Amino acid sequence: MSGKPFVPNSIDEHIGQRLQLRRVMMGLSQKDLSQICGVTFQQIQKYECASNRISASRLFEIGVALDTPISFFFSGLPGHLEREPRNGRLPKNRVCDDDTSSFDPLSKTETLQLINLYWKLDDEKRELIMRLLKTLTVQE
């Protein structure tokens, strides 16, 4: 080991966001996933925030736990990723929350909660919700 502090790059952050997306899609808390994988929930938090890199073997275990192929975690990576400087420091204002990917509504916890709740409704109620949403979003 080189002794240099870990500095996440764009790929680490993307994988963490995809991990969080899949976990929430499955209706699991960080604690639930940590128990399945045999790690602490803090470790899951660190993976999702990209403050810890996920090893290949751990990513495989997580994929099995979340019933998804490894390719899911890499899906949507931009074709051109800029290399980030490895100066050993994270930006001081770095935050790991829903705002890290505000451009992608599917990565928002709120969106995933809405989808999960929507699919728990019976057909008739889902149809009503869809009509309501379509009515509310019509631009005048």
Secondary structure, DSSP 8 states (H G I E B T S, - for coil): ---------HHHHHHHHHHHHHHHHTT--HHHHHHHHTS-HHHHHHHHHTSS---HHHHHHHHHHTT--THHHHTT--SS------SS---TT---SGGGGTT-GGG-HHHHHHHHHHHHS-HHHHHHHHHHHHHHH---
